Amino acid sequence: MKVTKETIEHVANLARLNLSEEEKEKLIHDMENIISYMDKLNELDTSEIIPTDHVIPIKNVFRDDEVLDSYPKSKMLMNAPEKEDGCFKVPKVVE
């Protein structure tokens, strides 16, 4: 694929970059090298390779849910600045 100055200017505009003429010329050369390298990778025969999401095997690391006893309500409300009817009392925030 041939990278043109217009392509570089378009990408620079999308990235909101202000490039000098020297930078544009350097980027044309760099992008052509990158694309030619990717084209070389496309020449590889991958028909015998199974597609994978990850290179290493991944397993679920979550633990099983366990039902445990909760703290008693009186202990939970012990440090509440204000409480009412067994609940935390907070200032009204909605008119």
Helices and strands as residue ranges (DSSP letters): H 5-14, H 21-42, H 73-76, E 83-84, E 87-88
